Amino acid sequence: MNKLSKEKRQQIILVALATLVVIGGFWYGLIEFQKTKIGEVSKHLGAAEQRLNRVQQAVRAADKIERDLKVASQKLSAIEDTMAAGDLFSWFVLMLREIQLNHKLDIPQISRETVGDVTMLPDFPYKQAVYTVRGTAFYQDFGKFIADFENHFPYFRVEKLELEPNLSSTPGGMEKLAFRMDIVTLVKPTGP
């Protein structure tokens, strides 16, 4: 390089600097731009894969939800088949006698039903019928009756339970409890 003239050396240095500037321009102008674009595309691809995974999970869950809905609908239909319909008083007396057969209770008084809207939940698709029941029973027998009654009939609810000593003069009657309770039952809807 010592044999080159000063002018040639400056031209070579200028060419080298121009080449470096052009290469730098290409690097920052094209390659860095492409790297940035690739990074953005990778982010979008990751987000799209996450959305795809959520959609696939929803599709898998939809099948399970549909099966669960079908099972729940069948259970509801089976329960509705045993719900009150038609002559509500006769239906209730028969249901009460059925469960009473396995328990030592004396239920001489059953009031007529009072039908109305369900008081616990607004806009509930069922009506409710309320019956007042009075009778006598031993404490343990009455407890078993209540437990079996509410476990066997999921659409019954005991309310306003009153227990007091039985003031009967019959033999063994003093050891019993006199009870009064309201039994609330759901009534099967009549329309579709």
N, CA, C and O of each residue as an XYZ file, in Angstrom:
768
protein
N       0.811     -1.173      0.000
C       0.000      0.000      0.000
C       0.874      1.263      0.000
O       0.409      2.357     -0.320
N       2.134      1.084      0.363
C       3.032      2.234      0.358
C       3.331      2.678     -1.066
O       3.668      3.845     -1.268
N       3.228      1.844     -2.017
C       3.546      2.191     -3.384
C       2.399      2.907     -4.065
O       2.576      3.461     -5.151
N       1.220      2.908     -3.446
C       0.083      3.594     -4.050
C       0.184      5.074     -3.745
O       0.663      5.505     -2.697
N      -0.275      5.793     -4.683
C      -0.241      7.232     -4.480
C      -1.286      7.620     -3.440
O      -2.205      6.867     -3.119
N      -1.096      8.838     -2.929
C      -1.957      9.321     -1.886
C      -3.384      9.390     -2.405
O      -4.308      9.075     -1.656
N      -3.594      9.765     -3.583
C      -4.897      9.877     -4.186
C      -5.563      8.507     -4.318
O      -6.756      8.367     -4.049
N      -4.804      7.509     -4.728
C      -5.332      6.152     -4.882
C      -5.697      5.598     -3.513
O      -6.714      4.924     -3.350
N      -4.858      5.891     -2.542
C      -5.146      5.406     -1.188
C      -6.470      6.005     -0.699
O      -7.298      5.295     -0.128
N      -6.667      7.290     -0.918
C      -7.899      7.935     -0.484
C      -9.107      7.363     -1.218
O     -10.175      7.207     -0.625
N      -8.952      7.054     -2.479
C     -10.047      6.469     -3.247
C     -10.379      5.078     -2.709
O     -11.548      4.714     -2.578
N      -9.337      4.306     -2.401
C      -9.579      2.944     -1.870
C     -10.276      3.054     -0.506
O     -11.205      2.303     -0.209
N      -9.812      4.001      0.313
C     -10.430      4.179      1.632
C     -11.882      4.626      1.458
O     -12.769      4.145      2.163
N     -12.126      5.543      0.522
C     -13.502      5.995      0.261
C     -14.367      4.855     -0.269
O     -15.527      4.725      0.122
N     -13.826      4.050     -1.135
C     -14.568      2.889     -1.658
C     -14.862      1.919     -0.516
O     -15.965      1.383     -0.409
N     -13.858      1.704      0.333
C     -14.052      0.785      1.468
C     -15.116      1.341      2.409
O     -15.990      0.605      2.867
N     -15.042      2.656      2.701
C     -16.051      3.266      3.584
C     -17.436      3.229      2.930
O     -18.432      2.951      3.598
N     -17.496      3.502      1.662
C     -18.781      3.460      0.950
C     -19.342      2.042      0.965
O     -20.542      1.830      1.139
N     -18.440      1.072      0.779
C     -18.880     -0.333      0.828
C     -19.416     -0.668      2.206
O     -20.453     -1.322      2.323
N     -18.714     -0.225      3.269
C     -19.191     -0.470      4.635
C     -20.530      0.219      4.890
O     -21.411     -0.357      5.528
N     -20.688      1.441      4.399
C     -21.964      2.159      4.571
C     -23.066      1.422      3.837
O     -24.160      1.258      4.377
N     -22.804      0.976      2.624
C     -23.818      0.247      1.848
C     -24.168     -1.061      2.550
O     -25.339     -1.417      2.676
N     -23.128     -1.777      3.010
C     -23.381     -3.047      3.728
C     -24.173     -2.751      5.008
O     -25.129     -3.460      5.322
N     -23.778     -1.708      5.747
C     -24.517     -1.320      6.958
C     -25.958     -0.954      6.635
O     -26.880     -1.327      7.361
N     -26.145     -0.225      5.549
C     -27.502      0.140      5.121
C     -28.326     -1.093      4.804
O     -29.479     -1.211      5.220
N     -27.712     -2.026      4.051
C     -28.417     -3.284      3.789
C     -28.751     -4.004      5.103
O     -29.858     -4.510      5.282
N     -27.788     -4.038      6.005
C     -27.987     -4.746      7.275
C     -29.170     -4.142      8.048
O     -30.092     -4.846      8.460
N     -29.112     -2.851      8.226
C     -30.179     -2.224      8.997
C     -31.457     -2.060      8.194
O     -32.553     -2.148      8.748
N     -31.333     -1.830      6.928
C     -32.508     -1.599      6.095
C     -33.249     -2.865      5.740
O     -34.480     -2.865      5.713
N     -32.553     -3.926      5.470
C     -33.220     -5.153      5.028
C     -33.218     -6.239      6.096
O     -34.268     -6.770      6.454
N     -32.046     -6.560      6.594
C     -31.934     -7.704      7.505
C     -32.605     -7.408      8.844
O     -33.371     -8.239      9.332
N     -32.345     -6.262      9.449
C     -32.986     -5.925     10.725
C     -34.491     -5.782     10.545
O     -35.266     -6.197     11.406
N     -34.901     -5.197      9.428
C     -36.328     -5.066      9.144
C     -36.983     -6.446      9.065
O     -38.074     -6.665      9.593
N     -36.289     -7.372      8.391
C     -36.818     -8.733      8.273
C     -36.853     -9.437      9.633
O     -37.802    -10.159      9.937
N     -35.809     -9.224     10.454
C     -35.797     -9.816     11.789
C     -36.976     -9.309     12.625
O     -37.630    -10.077     13.330
N     -37.235     -8.000     12.532
C     -38.365     -7.411     13.268
C     -39.677     -8.017     12.778
O     -40.542     -8.377     13.576
N     -39.811     -8.124     11.477
C     -41.028     -8.725     10.905
C     -41.187    -10.176     11.343
O     -42.290    -10.600     11.685
N     -40.107    -10.936     11.335
C     -40.146    -12.338     11.767
C     -40.575    -12.418     13.236
O     -41.366    -13.285     13.606
N     -40.049    -11.509     14.073
C     -40.449    -11.478     15.490
C     -41.935    -11.195     15.643
O     -42.613    -11.845     16.439
N     -42.448    -10.223     14.881
C     -43.878     -9.909     14.935
C     -44.719    -11.082     14.462
O     -45.742    -11.401     15.068
N     -44.294    -11.724     13.383
C     -45.022    -12.885     12.860
C     -45.004    -14.018     13.891
O     -46.002    -14.720     14.057
N     -43.875    -14.199     14.585
C     -43.785    -15.235     15.619
C     -44.770    -14.955     16.757
O     -45.423    -15.869     17.261
N     -44.870    -13.683     17.154
C     -45.831    -13.321     18.204
C     -47.250    -13.606     17.747
O     -48.039    -14.182     18.496
N     -47.582    -13.210     16.523
C     -48.922    -13.462     15.989
C     -49.188    -14.957     15.879
O     -50.296    -15.418     16.152
N     -48.174    -15.710     15.480
C     -48.316    -17.157     15.368
C     -48.570    -17.770     16.744
O     -49.424    -18.645     16.883
N     -47.830    -17.313     17.768
C     -48.040    -17.813     19.133
C     -49.439    -17.500     19.633
O     -50.092    -18.345     20.246
N     -49.903    -16.271     19.369
C     -51.258    -15.889     19.780
C     -52.304    -16.723     19.048
O     -53.302    -17.133     19.641
N     -52.077    -16.973     17.766
C     -53.014    -17.785     16.980
C     -53.036    -19.226     17.497
O     -54.097    -19.848     17.551
N     -51.880    -19.754     17.872
C     -51.830    -21.111     18.421
C     -52.581    -21.183     19.751
O     -53.272    -22.165     20.021
N     -52.450    -20.153     20.576
C     -53.191    -20.129     21.839
C     -54.696    -20.082     21.588
O     -55.460    -20.785     22.249
N     -55.124    -19.249     20.626
C     -56.548    -19.203     20.289
C     -57.027    -20.545     19.764
O     -58.122    -20.993     20.103
N     -56.214    -21.187     18.939
C     -56.558    -22.496     18.404
C     -56.695    -23.512     19.534
O     -57.633    -24.309     19.534
N     -55.771    -23.493     20.499
C     -55.855    -24.410     21.642
C     -57.129    -24.169     22.442
O     -57.791    -25.122     22.855
N     -57.480    -22.895     22.665
C     -58.717    -22.593     23.401
C     -59.942    -23.092     22.641
O     -60.869    -23.640     23.237
N     -59.943    -22.902     21.332
C     -61.073    -23.372     20.525
C     -61.157    -24.891     20.565
O     -62.251    -25.444     20.683
N     -60.016    -25.576     20.467
C     -60.017    -27.045     20.530
C     -60.505    -27.526     21.890
O     -61.250    -28.502     21.973
N     -60.089    -26.842     22.964
C     -60.570    -27.215     24.294
C     -62.072    -26.988     24.402
O     -62.783    -27.798     24.997
N     -62.555    -25.893     23.829
C     -63.992    -25.611     23.865
C     -64.768    -26.676     23.090
O     -65.851    -27.089     23.505
N     -64.210    -27.115     21.967
C     -64.872    -28.167     21.182
C     -64.914    -29.470     21.977
O     -65.940    -30.148     22.011
N     -63.791    -29.819     22.619
C     -63.784    -31.037     23.445
C     -64.742    -30.886     24.614
O     -65.447    -31.833     24.961
N     -64.777    -29.708     25.227
C     -65.669    -29.467     26.361
C     -67.127    -29.457     25.909
O     -68.014    -29.851     26.666
N     -67.378    -29.012     24.684
C     -68.752    -28.965     24.181
C     -69.352    -30.366     24.136
O     -70.519    -30.552     24.480
N     -68.574    -31.336     23.720
C     -69.076    -32.712     23.695
C     -69.413    -33.183     25.105
O     -70.455    -33.802     25.325
N     -68.534    -32.890     26.055
C     -68.776    -33.290     27.444
C     -69.982    -32.549     28.012
O     -70.819    -33.139     28.695
N     -70.063    -31.255     27.724
C     -71.198    -30.463     28.208
C     -72.497    -30.980     27.609
O     -73.522    -31.051     28.287
N     -72.444    -31.337     26.345
C     -73.646    -31.876     25.695
C     -74.060    -33.202     26.335
O     -75.248    -33.436     26.557
N     -73.093    -34.067     26.634
C     -73.407    -35.332     27.311
C     -73.965    -35.071     28.709
O     -74.947    -35.689     29.120
N     -73.326    -34.147     29.437
C     -73.806    -33.809     30.783
C     -75.211    -33.235     30.732
O     -76.042    -33.547     31.585
N     -75.484    -32.395     29.734
C     -76.817    -31.820     29.584
C     -77.843    -32.911     29.305
O     -78.952    -32.874     29.838
N     -77.480    -33.878     28.475
C     -78.394    -34.966     28.155
C     -78.696    -35.793     29.401
O     -79.848    -36.147     29.649
N     -77.656    -36.103     30.192
C     -77.850    -36.872     31.430
C     -78.716    -36.090     32.406
O     -79.629    -36.647     33.016
N     -78.429    -34.787     32.556
C     -79.205    -33.953     33.480
C     -80.658    -33.849     33.016
O     -81.573    -33.866     33.840
N     -80.875    -33.742     31.714
C     -82.241    -33.674     31.180
C     -83.000    -34.968     31.449
O     -84.189    -34.938     31.766
N     -82.318    -36.102     31.325
C     -82.955    -37.385     31.615
C     -83.307    -37.494     33.095
O     -84.385    -37.973     33.448
N     -82.387    -37.045     33.966
C     -82.676    -37.068     35.407
C     -83.859    -36.162     35.730
O     -84.747    -36.545     36.492
N     -83.871    -34.964     35.155
C     -84.968    -34.031     35.389
C     -86.281    -34.624     34.900
O     -87.307    -34.508     35.571
N     -86.255    -35.250     33.749
C     -87.467    -35.877     33.211
C     -87.970    -36.985     34.136
O     -89.172    -37.110     34.368
N     -87.041    -37.789     34.664
C     -87.434    -38.859     35.586
C     -88.037    -38.281     36.863
O     -89.015    -38.814     37.387
N     -87.460    -37.202     37.358
C     -88.005    -36.563     38.565
C     -89.370    -35.949     38.265
O     -90.295    -36.067     39.069
N     -89.500    -35.293     37.108
C     -90.775    -34.676     36.748
C     -91.879    -35.710     36.590
O     -93.049    -35.407     36.827
N     -91.522    -36.926     36.194
C     -92.528    -37.975     36.055
C     -93.167    -38.328     37.392
O     -94.302    -38.804     37.425
N     -92.461    -38.104     38.488
C     -93.016    -38.426     39.810
C     -93.564    -37.183     40.516
O     -94.054    -37.283     41.641
N     -93.490    -36.022     39.875
C     -93.973    -34.785     40.500
C     -95.489    -34.704     40.470
O     -96.165    -35.430     39.742
N     -95.994    -33.793     41.288
C     -97.433    -33.579     41.407
C     -98.027    -33.135     40.069
O     -97.477    -32.282     39.373
N     -99.159    -33.738     39.736
C     -99.907    -33.375     38.535
C    -101.341    -33.855     38.714
O    -101.593    -34.798     39.463
N    -102.254    -33.226     38.047
C    -103.653    -33.655     38.131
C    -104.269    -33.265     39.469
O    -104.177    -32.111     39.888
N    -104.905    -34.241     40.146
C    -105.508    -34.003     41.457
C    -104.397    -33.942     42.498
O    -103.910    -34.977     42.954
N    -104.004    -32.750     42.867
C    -102.842    -32.551     43.731
C    -103.045    -33.127     45.126
O    -102.112    -33.689     45.701
N    -104.241    -32.999     45.678
C    -104.467    -33.486     47.039
C    -104.370    -35.013     47.100
O    -103.715    -35.558     47.988
N    -105.014    -35.695     46.169
C    -104.947    -37.165     46.145
C    -103.516    -37.632     45.916
O    -103.053    -38.573     46.562
N    -102.822    -36.979     45.005
C    -101.422    -37.328     44.738
C    -100.594    -37.187     46.000
O     -99.802    -38.075     46.319
N    -100.761    -36.077     46.732
C     -99.974    -35.839     47.940
C    -100.293    -36.871     49.020
O     -99.384    -37.395     49.664
N    -101.559    -37.160     49.216
C    -101.937    -38.140     50.243
C    -101.326    -39.504     49.915
O    -100.825    -40.185     50.810
N    -101.362    -39.905     48.656
C    -100.771    -41.193     48.263
C     -99.257    -41.198     48.490
O     -98.713    -42.185     48.987
N     -98.575    -40.110     48.133
C     -97.123    -40.032     48.345
C     -96.786    -40.064     49.824
O     -95.838    -40.733     50.236
N     -97.564    -39.340     50.625
C     -97.316    -39.305     52.064
C     -97.567    -40.668     52.694
O     -96.805    -41.103     53.557
N     -98.617    -41.336     52.274
C     -98.919    -42.686     52.806
C     -97.829    -43.687     52.405
O     -97.476    -44.574     53.182
N     -97.294    -43.533     51.169
C     -96.236    -44.431     50.698
C     -95.003    -44.352     51.592
O     -94.447    -45.380     51.979
N     -94.583    -43.153     51.917
C     -93.388    -43.011     52.759
C     -93.723    -43.288     54.220
O     -92.853    -43.702     54.986
N     -94.959    -43.067     54.607
C     -95.371    -43.292     55.999
C     -95.433    -44.776     56.339
O     -95.349    -45.137     57.513
N     -95.577    -45.632     55.350
C     -95.679    -47.070     55.603
C     -94.473    -47.620     56.350
O     -94.617    -48.538     57.157
N     -93.305    -47.085     56.100
C     -92.074    -47.575     56.728
C     -91.766    -46.876     58.048
O     -90.723    -47.137     58.647
N     -92.643    -46.002     58.508
C     -92.394    -45.242     59.730
C     -93.616    -45.304     60.639
O     -94.743    -45.471     60.172
N     -93.382    -45.171     61.929
C     -94.467    -45.242     62.910
C     -94.942    -43.832     63.213
O     -94.543    -43.233     64.211
N     -95.793    -43.310     62.348
C     -96.354    -41.977     62.504
C     -97.859    -42.057     62.414
O     -98.418    -42.916     61.733
N     -98.495    -41.155     63.106
C     -99.941    -41.014     62.986
C    -100.182    -39.624     62.420
O     -99.895    -38.620     63.072
N    -100.711    -39.571     61.201
C    -100.969    -38.284     60.545
C    -102.472    -38.202     60.258
O    -102.925    -38.594     59.182
N    -103.234    -37.693     61.221
C    -104.681    -37.632     61.005
C    -105.153    -36.406     60.220
O    -106.260    -36.415     59.681
N    -104.328    -35.345     60.145
C    -104.780    -34.120     59.491
C    -103.842    -33.710     58.362
O    -102.637    -33.544     58.556
N    -104.423    -33.554     57.187
C    -103.702    -33.034     56.022
C    -104.607    -31.979     55.400
O    -105.733    -32.281     55.004
N    -104.129    -30.763     55.314
C    -104.952    -29.692     54.741
C    -104.912    -29.758     53.218
O    -104.035    -30.387     52.626
N    -105.884    -29.092     52.605
C    -105.888    -28.975     51.149
C    -104.706    -28.107     50.726
O    -104.203    -27.297     51.505
N    -104.285    -28.283     49.514
C    -103.114    -27.554     49.018
C    -103.443    -26.089     48.748
O    -104.579    -25.714     48.458
N    -102.395    -25.289     48.858
C    -102.439    -23.893     48.432
C    -101.409    -23.779     47.321
O    -100.210    -23.916     47.563
N    -101.879    -23.527     46.096
C    -100.984    -23.483     44.942
C    -100.633    -22.031     44.633
O    -101.486    -21.144     44.654
N     -99.340    -21.818     44.345
C     -98.882    -20.475     43.995
C     -97.527    -20.535     43.327
O     -97.004    -21.610     43.032
N     -96.969    -19.363     43.093
C     -95.628    -19.291     42.519
C     -94.603    -19.720     43.552
O     -94.839    -19.618     44.756
N     -93.465    -20.202     43.076
C     -92.387    -20.614     43.966
C     -91.853    -19.370     44.667
O     -91.518    -18.377     44.020
N     -91.778    -19.432     45.991
C     -91.369    -18.255     46.761
C     -89.860    -18.128     46.892
O     -89.365    -17.040     47.188
N     -89.117    -19.200     46.683
C     -87.666    -19.155     46.872
C     -86.922    -18.548     45.688
O     -85.926    -17.851     45.880
N     -87.390    -18.803     44.466
C     -86.673    -18.364     43.267
C     -87.610    -17.591     42.338
O     -88.720    -18.051     42.070
N     -87.187    -16.433     41.845
C     -88.040    -15.708     40.895
C     -87.991    -16.348     39.511
O     -86.990    -16.955     39.132
N     -89.064    -16.209     38.775
C     -89.165    -16.721     37.394
C     -88.820    -18.198     37.301
O     -88.167    -18.625     36.349
N     -89.253    -18.979     38.278
C     -89.007    -20.426     38.291
C     -90.103    -21.091     37.469
O     -91.264    -20.703     37.598
N     -89.786    -22.077     36.627
C     -90.790    -22.629     35.713
C     -91.837    -23.526     36.371
O     -92.732    -24.015     35.682
N     -91.754    -23.757     37.671
C     -92.698    -24.618     38.368
C     -93.567    -23.793     39.304
O     -93.206    -22.680     39.685
N     -94.691    -24.336     39.662
C     -95.534    -23.785     40.720
C     -95.225    -24.584     41.981
O     -94.542    -25.606     41.924
N     -95.730    -24.116     43.112
C     -95.559    -24.869     44.344
C     -96.923    -25.069     44.989
O     -97.820    -24.233     44.875
N     -97.050    -26.203     45.670
C     -98.249    -26.493     46.448
C     -97.803    -26.676     47.898
O     -96.820    -27.363     48.176
N     -98.543    -26.048     48.820
C     -98.200    -26.115     50.233
C     -99.316    -26.848     50.963
O    -100.491    -26.510     50.819
N     -98.940    -27.857     51.750
C     -99.866    -28.645     52.559
C     -99.466    -28.498     54.019
O     -98.277    -28.494     54.338
N    -100.440    -28.378     54.904
C    -100.173    -28.367     56.340
C    -100.532    -29.738     56.869
O    -101.637    -30.232     56.647
N     -99.588    -30.350     57.574
C     -99.752    -31.713     58.075
C     -99.610    -31.684     59.599
O     -98.701    -31.049     60.134
N    -100.525    -32.381     60.293
C    -100.463    -32.499     61.754
C    -100.508    -33.975     62.112
O    -101.170    -34.777     61.452
N     -99.781    -34.316     63.181
C     -99.798    -35.697     63.630
C     -98.987    -35.884     64.893
O     -98.571    -34.921     65.538
N     -98.768    -37.157     65.238
C     -97.983    -37.515     66.419
C     -97.008    -38.621     66.049
O     -97.256    -39.420     65.147
N     -95.890    -38.645     66.773
C     -94.887    -39.685     66.535
C     -93.868    -39.629     67.662
O     -93.724    -38.616     68.347
N     -93.169    -40.740     67.836
C     -92.031    -40.720     68.738
C     -90.919    -39.906     68.087
O     -90.816    -39.840     66.863
N     -90.096    -39.294     68.917
C     -89.065    -38.374     68.435
C     -88.170    -39.038     67.389
O     -87.937    -38.472     66.321
N     -87.670    -40.233     67.695
C     -86.745    -40.913     66.784
C     -87.442    -41.299     65.477
O     -86.863    -41.161     64.399
N     -88.669    -41.776     65.570
C     -89.420    -42.144     64.363
C     -89.689    -40.922     63.492
O     -89.612    -40.992     62.265
N     -90.004    -39.802     64.137
C     -90.274    -38.584     63.388
C     -89.012    -38.099     62.676
O     -89.074    -37.672     61.523
N     -87.864    -38.163     63.360
C     -86.596    -37.759     62.744
C     -86.259    -38.607     61.532
O     -85.836    -38.079     60.504
N     -86.441    -39.913     61.641
C     -86.185    -40.804     60.496
C     -87.146    -40.512     59.353
O     -86.763    -40.535     58.184
N     -88.407    -40.234     59.706
C     -89.410    -39.923     58.684
C     -89.001    -38.682     57.894
O     -89.031    -38.690     56.664
N     -88.617    -37.608     58.604
C     -88.232    -36.358     57.926
C     -87.023    -36.593     57.021
O     -87.000    -36.134     55.878
N     -86.021    -37.309     57.534
C     -84.813    -37.565     56.739
C     -85.152    -38.379     55.491
O     -84.739    -38.023     54.388
N     -85.895    -39.458     55.659
C     -86.261    -40.295     54.508
C     -87.148    -39.529     53.527
O     -87.008    -39.665     52.311
N     -88.049    -38.734     54.063
C     -88.987    -37.995     53.232
C     -88.257    -37.006     52.323
O     -88.498    -36.981     51.116
N     -87.379    -36.202     52.887
C     -86.681    -35.208     52.073
C     -85.609    -35.839     51.176
O     -85.304    -35.295     50.115
N     -85.041    -36.963     51.579
C     -84.050    -37.630     50.728
C     -84.709    -38.373     49.569
O     -84.149    -38.441     48.475
N     -85.884    -38.923     49.804
C     -86.568    -39.701     48.778
C     -87.240    -38.803     47.732
O     -87.326    -39.170     46.560
N     -87.711    -37.638     48.154
C     -88.415    -36.719     47.257
C     -87.636    -35.410     47.168
O     -87.773    -34.565     48.053
N     -86.829    -35.215     46.133
C     -85.995    -34.011     46.042
C     -86.796    -32.722     45.807
O     -86.258    -31.626     45.960
N     -88.048    -32.846     45.445
C     -88.854    -31.665     45.169
C     -89.785    -31.322     46.322
O     -90.670    -30.481     46.165
N     -89.604    -31.956     47.482
C     -90.333    -31.621     48.708
C     -89.429    -30.831     49.630
O     -88.210    -31.001     49.631
N     -90.050    -29.960     50.419
C     -89.312    -29.208     51.425
C     -90.217    -29.049     52.639
O     -91.390    -28.702     52.504
N     -89.672    -29.303     53.821
C     -90.430    -29.133     55.061
C     -90.174    -27.727     55.582
O     -89.027    -27.290     55.679
N     -91.250    -27.025     55.914
C     -91.152    -25.668     56.445
C     -92.015    -25.551     57.696
O     -92.923    -26.354     57.912
N     -91.728    -24.560     58.503
C     -92.531    -24.205     59.677
C     -92.817    -25.417     60.562
O     -93.961    -25.664     60.945
N     -91.789    -26.151     60.873
C     -91.929    -27.341     61.706
C     -92.115    -26.921     63.160
O     -91.308    -26.167     63.705
N     -93.167    -27.406     63.772
C     -93.446    -27.133     65.183
C     -93.570    -28.466     65.904
O     -94.335    -29.334     65.484
N     -92.825    -28.631     66.981
C     -92.881    -29.832     67.810
C     -93.281    -29.417     69.222
O     -92.810    -28.407     69.745
N     -94.156    -30.210     69.828
C     -94.552    -29.959     71.210
C     -94.946    -31.285     71.847
O     -95.219    -32.258     71.144
N     -94.975    -31.327     73.167
C     -95.368    -32.584     73.814
C     -96.814    -32.928     73.460
O     -97.663    -32.047     73.323
N     -97.071    -34.209     73.317
C     -98.418    -34.682     73.018
C     -99.207    -34.733     74.318
O     -98.768    -35.352     75.287
N    -100.338    -34.101     74.343
C    -101.157    -34.055     75.549
C    -102.278    -35.085     75.501
O    -103.295    -34.923     76.175
N    -102.106    -36.128     74.721
C    -103.118    -37.162     74.558
C    -103.199    -38.016     75.813
O    -102.208    -38.201     76.519
N    -104.384    -38.530     76.079
C    -104.582    -39.392     77.251
C    -104.514    -40.872     76.876
O    -104.747    -41.730     77.728
N    -104.201    -41.185     75.630
C    -104.105    -42.585     75.212
C    -102.843    -43.201     75.802
O    -101.875    -42.488     76.064
N    -102.840    -44.538     76.017
C    -101.654    -45.189     76.579
C    -100.443    -44.997     75.652
O    -100.523    -45.261     74.452
N     -99.338    -44.541     76.215
C     -98.121    -44.311     75.445
C     -98.149    -43.013     74.676
O     -97.147    -42.641     74.064
N     -99.263    -42.318     74.690
C     -99.399    -41.081     73.927
C     -98.592    -39.941     74.508
O     -98.193    -39.031     73.781
N     -98.346    -39.973     75.806
C     -97.601    -38.898     76.460
C     -96.124    -38.902     76.053
O     -95.450    -37.876     76.148
N     -95.628    -40.045     75.603
C     -94.223    -40.155     75.206
C     -93.996    -39.657     73.774
O     -92.854    -39.511     73.340
N     -95.059    -39.405     73.064
C     -94.952    -38.955     71.670
C     -94.893    -37.437     71.591
O     -95.204    -36.725     72.546
N     -94.492    -36.981     70.451
C     -94.494    -35.561     70.137
C     -95.652    -35.264     69.197
O     -95.985    -36.070     68.328
N     -96.255    -34.110     69.379
C     -97.240    -33.627     68.419
C     -96.476    -32.714     67.465
O     -95.675    -31.884     67.896
N     -96.723    -32.869     66.191
C     -96.017    -32.031     65.224
C     -96.993    -31.366     64.279
O     -98.089    -31.860     64.017
N     -96.558    -30.241     63.784
C     -97.271    -29.502     62.745
C     -96.190    -28.985     61.801
O     -95.188    -28.425     62.244
N     -96.395    -29.173     60.505
C     -95.410    -28.707     59.527
C     -96.099    -28.404     58.217
O     -97.153    -28.953     57.896
N     -95.475    -27.520     57.475
C     -95.905    -27.257     56.112
C     -94.975    -28.031     55.192
O     -93.755    -27.983     55.347
N     -95.549    -28.738     54.245
C     -94.760    -29.453     53.239
C     -95.006    -28.761     51.906
O     -96.137    -28.653     51.431
N     -93.915    -28.298     51.323
C     -93.967    -27.583     50.042
C     -93.464    -28.525     48.966
O     -92.396    -29.121     49.106
N     -94.222    -28.659     47.902
C     -93.811    -29.507     46.787
C     -93.927    -28.728     45.483
O     -94.781    -27.855     45.331
N     -93.058    -29.063     44.562
C     -93.133    -28.455     43.228
C     -94.224    -29.164     42.427
O     -94.437    -30.368     42.569
N     -94.895    -28.409     41.600
C     -95.964    -28.948     40.755
C     -95.460    -28.968     39.326
O     -94.917    -27.983     38.826
N     -95.648    -30.101     38.682
C     -95.199    -30.294     37.300
C     -95.866    -29.271     36.379
O     -97.080    -29.079     36.441
N     -95.068    -28.609     35.518
C     -95.680    -27.638     34.598
C     -96.618    -28.341     33.616
O     -96.363    -29.467     33.189
N     -97.698    -27.662     33.270
C     -98.676    -28.298     32.385
C     -98.408    -28.013     30.919
O     -98.813    -28.796     30.060
N     -97.735    -26.915     30.613
C     -97.496    -26.555     29.214
C     -96.109    -26.981     28.762
O     -95.334    -27.537     29.540
N     -95.796    -26.708     27.463
C     -94.486    -27.072     26.933
C     -93.379    -26.186     27.477
O     -92.213    -26.367     27.124
